[in-house]
Amino acid sequence: MPSPTQVVALLKAQNIRHVRLYDADRALLLALANTGIRVTVSVPNDQLLGIGQSNASAANWVARNVIAHVPATNITAIAVGSEILTTLPNAAPVLVSALKLIHSALVASNLDGQIKVSTPHSSSIILDSFPPSQAFFNRSWDPVMVPLLKFLQSTGSYFMLNAYPYYDYMQSNGVIPLDYALFRPLPPNKEAVDANTLLHYTNVFDAVVDATYFAMSYLNFTNVPIFVMESGWPSKGDSSEPEATLENANTYNSNLIRHVLNNTGTPKHPRIAVSTYIYELYNEDLRPGPISEKNWGLFDANGMPVYTLHLTGGGTVLANDTTNQTFCVAEEGADPKMLQAALDWACGPGKVDCSYLLQGQPCYEPNNVVAHATYAFNAYFQKMAKSPGTCDFKGVATITTTDQSHGSCIFPGSAGRNDTLPNSTSLAPSSNSTSGCHSVYIYGAGSFTTSVIISVLLMSVFCL
């Protein structure tokens, strides 16, 4: 993966203001210094046992990975372990102790007011998650969950949850409709209704979050907020993962971002936004397992966007094109009459040079309105320096990272055209870089910027 300096350059170029690290990598924390970017650091699972059983170990970890970097690096939270109850159950008895010892070290340094401490959980700790009102935590974990929730409540922290509707869909054997998992609109008769509360659920994400709220209330905790630390959708899969596609990844993450930033909340807690990290920043070429495990990223290792997220009426995420490799194309399935009208505008009032589309010229073929509109739309988009809103054309255009050049028809913005802007930010990986996992964070309570591209507040996550 790219070096820490290159990673931070990408964060800054995309105006990403929140990032989550899956450890506390010193080089990256130093690179993040004086950027103002809010950082969540993590205690790796393999260090949990030692920290949970030794006050000195916890204090040393905080001194080395937090105190040594603040205030230059804006550390705002510590995630202690990851999915301990389901992936490392032998460490569960010391989990709450680890949280308390880490927090005590922060108190001793007068940092507890600015840095929250919690631990991420898999949504699989919830049993009978639908209807949400009947959900409850696996009772065998009550000896951990009850003191954990008391700690979160007493310190003003939040319940960290990893929510993956992709896996819920894949494991449902057809019970969960794909549209329900992707936040696509459903007719009222297709919405899931909780018979106990009569609340209507239009997507899996809300149902999982509310199931967690109900599970906490079952243990008499009703004022601990939920923070989703991981959510996303893979853009590529093998033959057994047919729904891991670019289109579905784009649809899920775009709709998730819109859902969070609209502050709609969930049916149980309307208008209370669920801040969420998008998993993840970079694809992980070296990650073991099925193809999908390698393809959750928003960027490849060279810093090239895998796809471009879109918000209807809200512009495009990745509007700051750090790679100079995004193109404007005709929207698939767009009305031909609207495409023709937009094409006429681009070649007329839009002042695009459409001479390349004339008969006998390089971009005349294929001779149809979609191909010609795609050329004209992109020429206008590039001429306007890819400014937000210049690839819309009343809804019949969209942004892609795929170069549309073909044969002798070289599109503006392509590496084959000398009118391509130079790339001022090198995002290529260093020669000794290795694969790592990252996420994007989109923060529901804040104003929207292009920060939606990393593990996006929603927030950013990295495995370095």
C-alpha positions as CSV (number, residue, x, y, z in Angstrom):
1,M,0.0,0.0,0.0
2,P,1.1,3.6,-0.3
3,S,3.5,5.1,2.3
4,P,2.1,7.0,5.3
5,T,3.0,10.3,3.6
6,Q,1.1,9.3,0.5
7,V,-1.9,8.1,2.5
8,V,-2.1,11.4,4.3
9,A,-1.7,13.3,1.0
10,L,-4.7,11.5,-0.3
11,L,-6.7,12.2,2.8
12,K,-5.9,15.9,2.6
13,A,-6.6,16.0,-1.2
14,Q,-10.0,14.5,-0.6
15,N,-10.7,16.8,2.4
16,I,-11.2,13.8,4.7
17,R,-11.3,15.0,8.2
18,H,-11.8,11.7,10.2
19,V,-9.8,8.5,10.0
20,R,-9.7,5.3,11.8
21,L,-6.5,3.2,12.1
22,Y,-6.6,-0.5,12.9
23,D,-3.6,-0.1,15.0
24,A,-1.5,2.8,16.2
25,D,1.2,2.9,13.5
26,R,3.8,5.4,14.6
27,A,4.8,6.5,11.1
28,L,1.2,7.2,10.1
29,L,0.4,9.0,13.3
30,L,3.5,11.2,12.7
31,A,2.3,11.9,9.2
32,L,-1.1,12.9,10.5
33,A,0.4,15.4,12.9
34,N,-0.7,19.0,12.4
35,T,-3.3,18.1,9.8
36,G,-6.3,18.5,12.1
37,I,-7.7,15.1,11.0
38,R,-9.5,13.4,13.8
39,V,-8.0,9.9,14.4
40,T,-9.3,6.8,16.0
41,V,-6.4,4.4,17.0
42,S,-6.8,0.7,17.9
43,V,-5.4,-1.8,20.3
44,P,-4.7,-4.9,18.1
45,N,-6.3,-8.2,19.3
46,D,-2.9,-9.8,19.9
47,Q,-2.1,-7.1,22.6
48,L,-5.3,-7.3,24.4
49,L,-4.5,-10.0,26.9
50,G,-1.4,-8.3,28.1
51,I,-3.1,-4.9,28.5
52,G,-6.2,-6.3,30.2
53,Q,-4.1,-8.0,32.9
54,S,-1.5,-5.2,33.6
55,N,-2.0,-1.6,34.6
56,A,1.6,-1.0,33.6
57,S,1.1,-2.5,30.1
58,A,-2.0,-0.4,29.6
59,A,-0.2,2.8,30.7
60,N,2.8,2.0,28.5
61,W,0.6,1.5,25.5
62,V,-1.2,4.8,26.1
63,A,2.1,6.6,26.6
64,R,3.7,5.2,23.5
65,N,0.7,5.4,21.1
66,V,-1.3,8.3,22.4
67,I,0.6,10.7,24.7
68,A,3.6,10.7,22.5
69,H,1.5,12.0,19.6
70,V,-1.0,14.4,21.1
71,P,-1.8,17.2,20.7
72,A,-0.1,17.4,17.3
73,T,-2.0,14.4,16.1
74,N,-5.7,14.8,16.9
75,I,-6.5,11.4,18.5
76,T,-10.2,11.3,19.6
77,A,-10.9,7.7,20.3
78,I,-9.4,4.3,21.1
79,A,-10.9,1.1,19.8
80,V,-9.8,-1.7,22.1
81,G,-9.6,-4.9,20.1
82,S,-12.0,-5.9,17.3
83,E,-14.9,-8.3,17.6
84,I,-13.3,-9.9,20.6
85,L,-16.4,-11.9,21.7
86,T,-16.8,-13.6,18.4
87,T,-13.2,-13.9,17.2
88,L,-11.1,-14.1,20.4
89,P,-13.4,-15.4,23.1
90,N,-10.6,-16.5,25.3
91,A,-9.8,-12.8,25.8
92,A,-13.4,-11.8,26.6
93,P,-12.8,-12.1,30.4
94,V,-10.2,-9.3,30.3
95,L,-11.9,-7.0,27.7
96,V,-13.6,-4.7,30.2
97,S,-10.5,-4.6,32.3
98,A,-8.5,-3.5,29.3
99,L,-11.0,-0.7,28.6
100,K,-10.9,0.5,32.2
101,L,-7.1,0.4,32.4
102,I,-6.7,2.3,29.1
103,H,-9.2,4.8,30.3
104,S,-7.4,5.2,33.7
105,A,-4.2,5.9,31.8
106,L,-6.0,8.7,29.9
107,V,-7.4,10.1,33.2
108,A,-4.0,10.2,34.6
109,S,-2.8,12.3,31.7
110,N,-6.0,14.4,31.7
111,L,-7.0,13.2,28.2
112,D,-10.2,11.3,29.1
113,G,-12.3,14.4,28.2
114,Q,-11.2,14.3,24.6
115,I,-10.5,10.6,23.9
116,K,-13.3,8.0,24.1
117,V,-12.6,4.3,24.8
118,S,-14.8,1.5,23.4
119,T,-14.5,-1.8,21.5
120,P,-16.1,-2.8,18.2
121,H,-18.5,-5.8,18.0
122,S,-19.7,-7.9,15.2
123,S,-23.5,-7.7,14.7
124,S,-23.5,-11.5,15.1
125,I,-23.5,-11.0,18.9
126,I,-27.2,-10.2,18.5
127,L,-29.6,-13.1,18.4
128,D,-33.0,-13.0,16.7
129,S,-32.2,-9.6,15.1
130,F,-35.6,-9.4,13.3
131,P,-38.0,-8.1,14.4
132,P,-35.6,-5.7,16.0
133,S,-37.8,-5.3,19.1
134,Q,-37.2,-8.9,20.0
135,A,-33.4,-8.8,19.6
136,F,-31.1,-9.7,22.5
137,F,-27.4,-10.3,23.0
138,N,-26.2,-13.8,23.4
139,R,-26.9,-14.4,27.1
140,S,-23.7,-16.3,27.6
141,W,-21.9,-12.9,27.2
142,D,-23.9,-11.1,29.9
143,P,-20.9,-11.2,32.4
144,V,-19.0,-9.1,29.8
145,M,-21.8,-7.1,28.2
146,V,-23.3,-5.7,31.3
147,P,-20.1,-4.3,32.8
148,L,-19.1,-3.1,29.4
149,L,-22.3,-1.1,28.9
150,K,-21.9,0.3,32.4
151,F,-18.4,1.5,31.5
152,L,-19.6,3.1,28.2
153,Q,-22.5,4.8,30.1
154,S,-20.3,6.1,32.9
155,T,-17.6,7.5,30.6
156,G,-20.0,9.0,28.0
157,S,-18.6,6.7,25.3
158,Y,-20.5,4.8,22.5
159,F,-21.3,1.2,21.5
160,M,-19.0,0.3,18.5
161,L,-20.8,-1.9,16.0
162,N,-19.7,-3.5,12.7
163,A,-22.7,-3.7,10.4
164,Y,-22.5,-5.6,7.0
165,P,-25.8,-5.9,5.1
166,Y,-23.8,-7.7,2.4
167,Y,-23.1,-10.6,4.7
168,D,-26.7,-10.5,6.0
169,Y,-27.9,-10.7,2.5
170,M,-25.5,-13.5,1.5
171,Q,-26.3,-15.6,4.5
172,S,-30.1,-15.2,4.2
173,N,-30.6,-17.8,1.5
174,G,-32.8,-15.5,-0.5
175,V,-34.9,-14.3,2.4
176,I,-33.5,-10.8,2.3
177,P,-34.1,-9.0,-1.0
178,L,-31.1,-7.4,-2.6
179,D,-32.9,-4.0,-2.8
180,Y,-33.5,-4.2,0.9
181,A,-29.8,-4.7,1.5
182,L,-28.7,-1.9,-0.9
183,F,-31.1,0.9,0.5
184,R,-33.0,0.8,-2.8
185,P,-36.6,2.2,-2.6
186,L,-39.2,-0.5,-1.7
187,P,-42.9,-0.3,-2.3
188,P,-44.8,0.0,1.1
189,N,-46.0,-3.6,0.8
190,K,-42.4,-4.8,0.6
191,E,-41.2,-3.0,3.7
192,A,-40.4,-5.1,6.7
193,V,-42.7,-4.3,9.6
194,D,-41.9,-5.0,13.3
195,A,-45.2,-6.4,14.5
196,N,-44.5,-5.4,18.1
197,T,-43.7,-1.8,17.4
198,L,-45.3,-1.3,13.9
199,L,-42.1,0.4,12.8
200,H,-41.4,0.0,9.1
201,Y,-37.9,-0.9,8.0
202,T,-36.8,0.0,4.5
203,N,-33.2,-1.4,4.7
204,V,-31.1,-3.9,6.5
205,F,-28.7,-1.3,8.0
206,D,-31.4,0.4,10.1
207,A,-32.8,-3.0,11.2
208,V,-29.4,-4.1,12.5
209,V,-28.7,-0.8,14.3
210,D,-32.2,-0.8,15.9
211,A,-31.8,-4.5,16.9
212,T,-28.6,-3.4,18.8
213,Y,-30.5,-0.6,20.5
214,F,-33.3,-3.0,21.6
215,A,-30.7,-5.6,22.8
216,M,-29.1,-2.9,25.0
217,S,-32.5,-1.8,26.3
218,Y,-33.2,-5.5,27.2
219,L,-30.3,-5.1,29.6
220,N,-31.7,-1.8,30.8
221,F,-29.3,0.5,29.0
222,T,-31.1,3.1,26.9
223,N,-28.8,6.0,26.6
224,V,-25.6,4.5,25.0
225,P,-25.3,5.8,21.4
226,I,-24.2,3.5,18.6
227,F,-21.3,4.2,16.3
228,V,-20.9,2.0,13.2
229,M,-17.2,1.3,12.9
230,E,-17.3,-0.7,9.7
231,S,-19.8,-1.0,6.8
232,G,-19.4,-1.4,3.1
233,W,-19.8,-3.6,0.0
234,P,-17.2,-5.5,-2.0
235,S,-16.8,-4.4,-5.7
236,K,-15.7,-7.8,-7.0
237,G,-16.2,-11.4,-6.1
238,D,-15.8,-15.0,-7.4
239,S,-18.5,-17.2,-8.9
240,S,-20.1,-17.8,-5.5
241,E,-20.4,-14.0,-4.8
242,P,-22.5,-12.7,-7.8
243,E,-23.6,-9.6,-6.0
244,A,-20.1,-8.4,-5.2
245,T,-20.0,-6.0,-8.2
246,L,-18.9,-2.4,-8.9
247,E,-22.5,-1.3,-9.4
248,N,-23.7,-2.8,-6.1
249,A,-20.7,-1.4,-4.2
250,N,-21.4,2.0,-5.6
251,T,-25.1,1.8,-4.9
252,Y,-24.7,0.6,-1.3
253,N,-22.0,3.1,-0.3
254,S,-23.7,6.0,-2.1
255,N,-27.0,5.2,-0.5
256,L,-25.4,4.7,2.9
257,I,-23.7,8.1,2.7
258,R,-26.9,9.8,1.7
259,H,-28.9,8.0,4.5
260,V,-26.4,9.0,7.2
261,L,-26.0,12.6,6.0
262,N,-29.7,13.2,5.8
263,N,-29.8,12.7,9.6
264,T,-32.9,10.5,9.2
265,G,-31.7,8.2,11.9
266,T,-33.5,4.8,12.4
267,P,-37.2,4.0,12.9
268,K,-36.5,3.5,16.6
269,H,-34.4,6.7,16.9
270,P,-35.5,9.1,14.1
271,R,-33.4,12.1,13.4
272,I,-30.5,10.8,15.4
273,A,-27.8,10.1,12.9
274,V,-25.7,7.0,13.1
275,S,-22.1,8.0,12.5
276,T,-20.5,5.4,10.3
277,Y,-17.1,4.3,8.9
278,I,-17.1,3.0,5.4
279,Y,-14.8,0.0,5.0
280,E,-12.4,0.6,3.4
281,L,-9.9,3.0,1.8
282,Y,-7.7,0.6,-0.2
283,N,-8.2,-2.8,-1.8
284,E,-6.1,-5.5,-0.2
285,D,-4.4,-7.5,-2.9
286,L,-2.6,-9.8,-0.5
287,R,-5.5,-10.5,1.8
288,P,-6.3,-14.3,2.0
289,G,-9.8,-15.7,1.4
290,P,-12.3,-15.2,-1.4
291,I,-11.9,-12.5,-4.1
292,S,-14.4,-10.3,-2.3
293,E,-12.1,-10.0,0.7
294,K,-9.6,-8.2,-1.5
295,N,-12.0,-5.8,-3.0
296,W,-13.7,-3.6,-0.4
297,G,-11.6,-0.6,-1.1
298,L,-12.5,2.7,-2.7
299,F,-9.0,3.1,-4.1
300,D,-6.5,0.6,-5.6
301,A,-2.9,0.6,-4.3
302,N,-1.9,3.3,-6.8
303,G,-4.5,5.7,-5.4
304,M,-6.8,5.3,-8.4
305,P,-10.5,5.3,-7.4
306,V,-12.1,1.9,-8.0
307,Y,-15.4,3.6,-8.6
308,T,-16.9,7.0,-7.9
309,L,-19.6,7.5,-5.4
310,H,-22.6,9.6,-6.3
311,L,-25.2,11.5,-4.3
312,T,-28.4,12.5,-6.1
313,G,-28.6,16.3,-6.0
314,G,-25.5,16.3,-3.8
315,G,-22.7,16.1,-6.3
316,T,-20.0,13.5,-6.5
317,V,-17.8,12.1,-3.8
318,L,-14.2,12.2,-5.1
319,A,-15.0,15.5,-6.7
320,N,-11.4,16.3,-5.8
321,D,-9.9,14.1,-8.5
322,T,-6.4,13.4,-7.2
323,T,-5.7,11.0,-10.1
324,N,-7.0,13.0,-13.0
325,Q,-8.6,9.8,-14.2
326,T,-12.4,10.4,-13.9
327,F,-14.6,10.8,-16.9
328,C,-18.2,12.0,-17.5
329,V,-20.4,9.6,-19.5
330,A,-24.1,9.2,-20.5
331,E,-26.1,7.6,-17.8
332,E,-27.1,4.0,-18.7
333,G,-30.8,3.8,-19.6
334,A,-31.2,7.6,-19.9
335,D,-34.0,8.9,-22.1
336,P,-32.6,9.3,-25.7
337,K,-34.5,12.6,-26.1
338,M,-33.0,14.1,-23.0
339,L,-29.6,12.8,-24.1
340,Q,-30.0,14.5,-27.4
341,A,-31.1,17.8,-25.8
342,A,-28.1,17.7,-23.5
343,L,-25.7,16.8,-26.4
344,D,-27.1,19.8,-28.3
345,W,-26.5,22.1,-25.3
346,A,-22.9,20.8,-24.8
347,C,-22.0,21.4,-28.5
348,G,-23.8,24.7,-28.5
349,P,-24.1,26.9,-25.4
350,G,-21.6,24.7,-23.6
351,K,-19.0,25.6,-26.2
352,V,-17.5,22.0,-26.4
353,D,-15.4,21.3,-29.5
354,C,-17.6,18.6,-31.1
355,S,-15.7,18.5,-34.4
356,Y,-14.4,15.1,-33.4
357,L,-18.0,13.7,-33.7
358,L,-18.4,14.7,-37.4
359,Q,-18.5,12.0,-40.1
360,G,-15.0,10.9,-41.0
361,Q,-13.6,12.2,-37.7
362,P,-12.1,9.9,-35.0
363,C,-15.1,9.8,-32.6
364,Y,-17.9,9.6,-35.2
365,E,-18.2,5.9,-34.6
366,P,-20.3,4.4,-33.0
367,N,-22.8,6.8,-34.6
368,N,-25.4,7.0,-31.9
369,V,-26.6,9.5,-29.3
370,V,-25.2,7.7,-26.3
371,A,-21.7,7.5,-27.7
372,H,-21.8,11.1,-29.0
373,A,-23.3,12.4,-25.8
374,T,-20.7,10.6,-23.7
375,Y,-17.9,12.3,-25.7
376,A,-19.5,15.8,-25.4
377,F,-20.4,15.4,-21.7
378,N,-16.8,14.4,-20.9
379,A,-15.3,17.2,-23.0
380,Y,-17.4,19.7,-21.0
381,F,-16.6,18.0,-17.7
382,Q,-12.8,18.2,-18.4
383,K,-13.0,21.7,-19.7
384,M,-14.7,22.8,-16.5
385,A,-11.8,21.2,-14.5
386,K,-14.2,18.5,-13.2
387,S,-15.9,21.0,-11.0
388,P,-18.8,19.6,-8.8
389,G,-22.1,19.7,-10.8
390,T,-20.5,19.8,-14.2
391,C,-21.3,16.1,-14.9
392,D,-25.1,16.1,-14.4
393,F,-26.9,17.4,-17.5
394,K,-30.2,17.2,-15.8
395,G,-29.6,13.7,-14.5
396,V,-28.5,12.0,-17.8
397,A,-24.8,11.9,-17.0
398,T,-22.6,10.2,-14.4
399,I,-19.0,9.9,-13.5
400,T,-16.8,6.9,-14.1
401,T,-13.2,6.0,-13.6
402,T,-13.1,4.0,-16.9
403,D,-11.4,5.7,-19.8
404,Q,-13.9,5.9,-22.7
405,S,-11.2,6.2,-25.4
406,H,-11.4,3.7,-28.2
407,G,-9.3,3.3,-31.3
408,S,-8.1,6.7,-32.6
409,C,-10.8,8.4,-30.5
410,I,-9.0,9.7,-27.4
411,F,-11.2,11.3,-24.8
412,P,-10.2,14.6,-23.1
413,G,-8.8,13.7,-19.7
414,S,-7.2,10.5,-21.0
415,A,-3.6,9.8,-20.4
416,G,-3.3,9.7,-24.2
417,R,-4.3,13.4,-24.6
418,N,-1.9,16.2,-24.0
419,D,-4.7,18.2,-22.4
420,T,-4.7,16.0,-19.4
421,L,-3.7,17.9,-16.3
422,P,-0.5,16.8,-14.5
423,N,-1.0,14.8,-11.4
424,S,0.5,16.9,-8.6
425,T,0.1,14.2,-5.9
426,S,2.0,11.0,-6.2
427,L,-0.1,8.1,-4.7
428,A,1.9,5.2,-6.0
429,P,3.0,2.7,-3.4
430,S,6.6,2.7,-2.2
431,S,8.7,-0.3,-3.3
432,N,8.5,-1.9,0.2
433,S,4.8,-1.3,0.8
434,T,2.5,-4.1,1.7
435,S,-1.2,-4.5,1.6
436,G,-3.3,-3.0,4.4
437,C,-6.9,-2.4,5.2
438,H,-8.5,1.0,5.4
439,S,-11.9,2.5,5.8
440,V,-13.9,5.7,5.1
441,Y,-15.8,7.7,7.7
442,I,-18.9,9.9,7.2
443,Y,-19.8,11.8,10.2
444,G,-23.6,12.2,10.4
445,A,-23.6,15.3,12.5
446,G,-21.3,17.3,10.3
447,S,-21.6,19.1,7.0
448,F,-20.8,17.0,4.0
449,T,-17.5,17.3,2.2
450,T,-15.6,14.9,-0.1
451,S,-14.5,13.3,3.2
452,V,-16.8,10.4,2.2
453,I,-13.9,8.7,0.5
454,I,-11.8,6.7,3.0
455,S,-13.1,3.6,6.2
456,V,-15.5,7.6,5.1
457,L,-17.5,10.4,9.0
458,L,-19.0,8.2,7.9
459,M,-14.9,7.7,9.0
460,S,-11.6,6.3,7.8
461,V,-10.1,3.0,8.7
462,F,-6.6,1.6,8.1
463,C,-4.8,-1.7,8.7
464,L,-1.1,-0.9,8.5
